[in-house]
């Protein structure tokens, strides 16, 4: 009798983990958080949402104090963990995964590059005449990797595994490019002493890596110091997450150290950190939207950048890679599947909202931009699902590539 529960426990644990790590569940939680915020801020209780949004919070140690409204603690603090996870994924894929050889890199890299250049060009085509609006050129270049993969997961076996691999690699390159943009375009008022402290902390983290220190606590403690230094330096603090991630060793004493950290952290990021960020950034009060601006260059630049620019740019990048013969289509993936993935890359949501928060400070512009992000992302999601939901030719006719 006692053996039966022991035999079932691993199975139950595996099933529970499967639920926690399901892209569809993560996407559902994220969408729910955004929906709750949207309904709340457009209800008679909108004042309570704003009160929570801007609630003051501070941390002090002796004479040192960090005091910020709650929204900034989330955007500059909690989201560092998200970018830390992105950094771990990039490092793992670069050393051992989908990005570890030139042939594997070329197709998604050029697709991601095209998917960033064309949306930015479209946006600037509408807004280059306005210095205030032109700051938002990076808003439509971002892809929400959580939602894009969640949408693919909804289609189940109708989507080839190789297409999921391609979209994941594309989104990773996209995230890396967005991080570079944040560091270069949205950092200001640099403080040399803080940068030196961040550099010193990074050297300590590298030393821990070289010494093959297996204590995650040591990396966290030094990592917090690096984060605070970067935060105070004028460089956006999210960059600290990637810097810390790249100092985590791949293996320690034969154990998969980086993979374990990534594995343990993923559910927390997908089910807690990203939804919390979305909740605090997706509260779009329709009463505050300036409809002349929304239907003007600012709103149209973002909507068309995400929905048109992303698909055109990704397909252009794919075409260049194939024409130059430096990349090849994934096995079992046709042009329709690639086009569907290109459409899904226009789902900006979380990442676009994050960049928008850096680019715009005026409440009216922020609301307009956030609503345009939602509209452009929804168009992209619906279009991608419509293209990919069609039965594959090989499943009907009995021929074609196997997956």
N, C-alpha and C positions, 0 to 999 in steps of 0.2 A: 504493500500500500504506500509506503514512504517513497518507493522508487519512482512511482508514476508521476507525482508532481515534479520531481527532480528532472525527469526526462522531458516534461512539457515546458519547464521554465525557459530553457534556451530558445525553444520555438516561439514562446510568447514574447520573449525579449526581442527576438529578431523581428517579429511582426510589429511590435511597438516601435522599434527603430525604423522600420520600413515606413511607417506612418510619419514619424518625425522628420525623416529625410526625403519625403515625397515632394518633388517640385510642385505638383498640383496643390498639395496642402499648403505649402509656403506661399504660392501665388494667391490661394484663396484667403489666407490670413491677411496678406498684404492688401488685397482689394477690399476686404471687410474693414480694415483699419481706415483706409481712405474714404470709404463710404460713410462710416460713422462720423468721421471728422467733417465731411461735406454736409451731412444732414444736421449735425450739431450746430455748425456755424451759421446755418441758414434757418435755424429754429429760434423761438423766443428766448432760448437759453444761451444765445451766442456770447453774451458777456462772460459767462463762466468759462467758456472755451478760451477766450482771450485772456482771462485772468490766469488760467493755468499756463497758457502759452508763454506769458511774460512774467511768470512768478520769479522773483529774485532768488538766487541760490548762490552760496559761496562756500569755499573751502579755505581755511587759514591754518598755517603752521607758523607759530611765533609771529613775526612781523610780516611774513609773506601771506598774501591773500589773493585768491582768484574769485572774483564776484561777477556773475553774468546772469542774464535771464535764462530761464529753463530751456528755451528754444536754442540758445547758443551752446549750452552744455550738451544738448543732443547733437546739434550739427557739427560742433567742433570737438566734442569729446566722445560721445557714444559712437558716432560714425567712424571714428578712428579704428574701432574694432572691425567694422565692416571692411575698411580699406586694408587693414592688417590681413584679414582673410583673403582678400583679393590678391595681396602681395604673396601670400603663401601659395595660392593657386598658380600665379604666374611663375614663381620660382620652380614649383614642382613640374609644371608643364615644360618649362624651358630646359630643365636638366634631364627629365626622364619621360616626358609625356608627348602631347600632340605638337609641341613647339621645339622639339629637341633636334630636328634636322631641317636643313634648308627647304627640302621638298615639302615637308609638313607645314612649314611656316609661310611659304610664299602665297598660297591661295587665300587663307583667312587674313593674312596681314594686308595684302593689297585690297581685299574686300573691305576690311575695316578702315583702311586709309581713304578709299573712295567714299565710304559711308560717313566719313567725317568731313572731307573736303567739300563735297557737293552740297550737303545741308548748310554748311557755314557760308558757302558762296550764295546760295539761294537767300539765306537770311540777310546777308550784307547787300545783296541786290535790292532788297526792299528797304533796308535801314541804314545804308552807308551815309546818307545825308544827315543823320541825327547822331550826334556824339553820345547822347544819353542812351539811345536804343542800341547803337552799334556794339556797346559793351556786352550785349547778350548773344553775340555770334556763336558762342560755344554751347548755348542751350540745346539746339537741335542735333548736336553731334553725338550725344550720349545715348547708350543703350542700357536698358534695365535688364541685367542678366538674369535676375531672379524671375521676373515676369515672363521674359521671352522663353526661357526654358520651361516654365510652368505651363505656358500655352502649348508648347510642343508636347509636353507630357500628357496633356488632355487628349491628344490625338492617338495615344497608345501605339499599337503596332502598325498603324497606317503611315508612320514616319520612320524611315530607315535610321538605324543606330548611327550610321556614318553622318547623317545630316545633323543629328544632335551634337556629334563631335565637332563638326564644322562650325555650327552656330556657337558652341561653347568657346572654341578657339577665337572666333571672330569677336565675341563679346569680351574676351580677356584682352585682346589687342585694343579694343575700343576703350575698355576701362583704363588700360595703361596710358593710352593717348589722352584720355580725359584728365588723368592725374597730372600728366606733363603740362597740359593746358592750365589746370588750376594753379600749378606751381609757378608758371611763367606769366600768366595773364591776370591772375587774381590775388597776387601777393603784393603788398605795398608797405612802405615805411620800414625797410629792413633794419634790424638791430644787430650790429656786428657782435657784441658780447653774447647775445642769446644764440646766434648762429655758431659761435665758437663753443658754447656749452653743448649745443646739440651735436656738433662734430665730435667733441670729447666723449659724450655719451655713446655715440655710434662706434667710436674706436673701442670702448669698453665692451660693447656688444660683440664686435668682431673678435675681440680677444676671447670672450666666452665661447664663441663659435670655434675658434682655433683650438681651444683647450678641451673642446667636446664636453662642455658642461651640460649635464642632463637635467638640471633644475629649471623648470619653466618659471618658477618664482623669481629667480635671478634675472631672467630676461624681462619679466614684467616690471620689476622694481626699477631697473635701469631704463626700460622702455618708457615708463611714466615720466622720468626725468627728461628723456629725449622729447617726449610729447610736449611737456610744459615749456621746454626751451624753444621748440619750433613754434609753439603757440605764441610765445612772447617775441619771436624773431621777426614777425611780419609775413613769413611764409605760411601758407595755409596749413593748419595742423594735420589734415588728412595725410599729407606727405609722410608724416612720422610713422603712420601705420605701415606703409610700404617699406620704409627704411628698416624698421624693426623686423618685419617679416623676412627680409632678405638676409638677416643675420641668424635666423633660426637654422640650426644644422639639419641636413637631410637625414643623417643617421648618427646615432650615438651608441657605441658598443654593440654594433650590429642590429640595433633596434631602429625601426622607422619612426624617428622622432618628429620630423616635420609633418608627416602624414597623420600621425596620431593627434597632434595639435589641431591640424585642419579638420580631421574627422570629429573631434570632440567639440570644436567651436561652431561648426556649420549649422546645427539645429538652432543654437542660440541666436546666431545672426539672422537666419532665415525666418524664424518664428517669433523673435522678440525685437532685435535691434532694428531691422529694416521696417517692420510694421510700426514700431514706435516713431521712427523718423517720418514715415509716411503720414501717420496720424497728425503729427505736429506741423507738417508742411502742406498737407492737402486740404486744409480748411479754407475753401474758396467761397467767400461771401459774395454771392451773385449780385447783391445790392451794391457792392463796392466796385464791380467791374465797369470800366469805362468802355462802353460798347463801340464808341467811335474809334477807340484805340484797338479794341479787339478785332474789329473788321478792317482795321487799317494795316499799315506796314508791319507793326510789331506782332500782332496776332497772326496775320497771314504768313509772315516770315517763319514763324515757329511751326505752324501747322503744315505748311508746304515743305518746310525743311525736314520735318520728321516723316511725313507720309510720302512725299515725292522724292525729296533729296536722298533719303536713306536708301530706298529701293534702287534708284538710279545709280547712286554712288557705289553700292555694294556690287551690283551687277556689272558696272563698268570695271571695277577692280578685278572681279572674277574673269571678265572677258580679256583684260590685259594680261593676267597671269597665264591664262590658257593660250593666248595668242603668242606670247613670248616663250611658251613651253617651259616656264619655271615652276609651274604648278599643274596639278591635274584634278579632275573632278573626283570626289570621294566615290568609292565603290558602291554601285547600286543607287546612286543619286543622279537624277536627271535635271534638266533645266527648270522644269516646273517646281521641283523641290527646292532648288537653289533660289528661285524667285520667291517662293513662299518664305524661306528663311530671310531673304533680303527685306521683305515686307515686315516680318517680325522684328527685325533690327531697328525699326522705327518706333518701337515701344520704348519711349524714353522714361516715362514716369519718374521713378525714384532718383535716378542719376540726373535727369534733366531738371527736376525740382531742386536738387542740390546745387547745381550750377546756377540756376536762376536766383537762388538765395544769395549767391556771391556776386552776381552781376547787377542786381537791382535792389535799391533800397526804398524807393518811393512806393508806398502802399498800393496806389492805383496801378502802377506798372507791374508790381509783383502779382497782384490778383489776375490781371489780364494775361500775363505770361503763364501763370500756373494753369489757368483755364485753357489756354491754347495748347499747353503740353498735354493736358488730359484729352482734348479733342483730337490732336494729331496722333497720340498714342492709341486711342480707341480706333481710329480709322485704320492704323497700321495693324492692330491686333485682329480686327474683323477681316481685313483683307488677307492677312497671312493665313488665318484659319480657313477662310473660304477656299483659298488656293490649295492648301495642304490636305483639307478634309476630303477632297475628291478621291475616289478609289484609284489605286495605282494601276497602270496599264498591265503590268506583269501579273497582278492578281486576277485580272479578268481573262486575259488571253492565254496565260500559261507560259508566255515567254517574256524575255527581258532579264534584266540583271537580278540576281538573288541578293538578299540582304541578310 
